[in-house]
Amino acid sequence: ASSARPPVSAPVAGMGDKPAATLQEVLPKAGLVYSEKGNLSEVLCKPKIMPLKSITLERLEEMEKAAAEFAAQQQAEAERMMK
C-alpha cells in the first residue's frame, strides 16, 4: 500500500484561481508523529506584587506639588506688591 497522495495544486495570490504550483505531500514511512491537539491548556503563573505607584510617578507628583506651591508664593508676592 502506497502512502503517497495525489499532488495538491495551490493557487498563487493575485493570479486568479489558476493553480500555479504543484505540491507533493510526503508522509514519513517510519518515525514518530507528534501531536499536541488534546494537550493544550492554560498555564497560570504566580501573581507578581507590584507597587501601586511607581517611584517615577511619586517623584513627578512631588515636583508638581512643589511647582504649584512655588507658583502660589509668587502670585501672593505679586499681589502684595500691587497693593
FIGUGU-348638 format. One line per field, with one value per residue (C-alpha): residue in three letters; x, y, z; residue number from 1; chain. Coordinates in nm, 3 decimals. Layout:
FIGUGU-348638
residuo (ALA/...)
xx (X/...)
yy (Y/...)
zz (Z/...)
num (NUM/...)
cadena (A/...)
***
This chain:
FIGUGU-348638
residuo (ALA/SER/SER/ALA/ARG/PRO/PRO/VAL/SER/ALA/PRO/VAL/ALA/GLY/MET/GLY/ASP/LYS/PRO/ALA/ALA/THR/LEU/GLN/GLU/VAL/LEU/PRO/LYS/ALA/GLY/LEU/VAL/TYR/SER/GLU/LYS/GLY/ASN/LEU/SER/GLU/VAL/LEU/CYS/LYS/PRO/LYS/ILE/MET/PRO/LEU/LYS/SER/ILE/THR/LEU/GLU/ARG/LEU/GLU/GLU/MET/GLU/LYS/ALA/ALA/ALA/GLU/PHE/ALA/ALA/GLN/GLN/GLN/ALA/GLU/ALA/GLU/ARG/MET/MET/LYS)
xx (0.000/0.143/0.110/0.168/-0.129/-0.206/-0.038/-0.216/-0.249/-0.216/-0.332/-0.085/-0.205/-0.302/-0.315/-0.688/-0.799/-0.543/-0.321/0.038/0.238/0.203/0.292/0.367/0.265/0.523/0.435/0.716/0.704/0.889/0.932/0.716/0.442/0.392/0.051/-0.044/-0.403/-0.556/-0.288/-0.333/-0.438/-0.388/-0.086/-0.127/0.169/0.225/0.087/0.351/0.338/0.361/0.366/0.051/0.260/0.597/0.890/0.897/0.528/0.584/0.877/0.670/0.385/0.631/0.773/0.424/0.331/0.649/0.588/0.229/0.345/0.614/0.360/0.122/0.403/0.495/0.133/0.092/0.408/0.288/-0.048/0.132/0.346/0.034/-0.128)
yy (0.000/0.331/0.627/0.883/1.103/1.278/1.618/1.918/2.233/2.562/2.893/3.182/3.514/3.765/3.510/3.434/3.077/2.914/2.664/2.780/2.535/2.166/2.049/1.685/1.575/1.348/1.127/0.951/0.571/0.539/0.762/0.935/1.187/1.444/1.597/1.828/1.900/1.747/1.859/2.236/2.410/2.739/2.780/3.015/3.199/3.314/3.667/3.937/4.203/4.542/4.886/5.096/5.393/5.380/5.574/5.792/5.881/5.970/6.197/6.361/6.426/6.578/6.805/6.916/6.987/7.191/7.383/7.459/7.584/7.799/7.945/8.022/8.201/8.404/8.502/8.602/8.818/8.979/9.065/9.220/9.432/9.558/9.688)
zz (0.000/-0.106/0.132/-0.144/-0.225/-0.550/-0.596/-0.445/-0.654/-0.467/-0.616/-0.613/-0.469/-0.734/-1.015/-1.003/-0.946/-1.175/-0.992/-1.046/-0.833/-0.765/-0.415/-0.344/0.006/0.169/0.464/0.652/0.642/0.974/1.276/1.531/1.464/1.739/1.800/2.087/1.991/2.303/2.549/2.518/2.837/3.018/3.243/3.537/3.688/4.042/4.085/4.100/4.371/4.209/4.374/4.346/4.232/4.064/4.209/3.898/3.938/4.305/4.210/3.937/4.182/4.433/4.161/4.055/4.418/4.471/4.145/4.249/4.591/4.428/4.183/4.472/4.661/4.352/4.297/4.664/4.644/4.323/4.486/4.786/4.554/4.373/4.696)
num (1/2/3/4/5/6/7/8/9/10/11/12/13/14/15/16/17/18/19/20/21/22/23/24/25/26/27/28/29/30/31/32/33/34/35/36/37/38/39/40/41/42/43/44/45/46/47/48/49/50/51/52/53/54/55/56/57/58/59/60/61/62/63/64/65/66/67/68/69/70/71/72/73/74/75/76/77/78/79/80/81/82/83)
cadena (A/A/A/A/A/A/A/A/A/A/A/A/A/A/A/A/A/A/A/A/A/A/A/A/A/A/A/A/A/A/A/A/A/A/A/A/A/A/A/A/A/A/A/A/A/A/A/A/A/A/A/A/A/A/A/A/A/A/A/A/A/A/A/A/A/A/A/A/A/A/A/A/A/A/A/A/A/A/A/A/A/A/A)
***
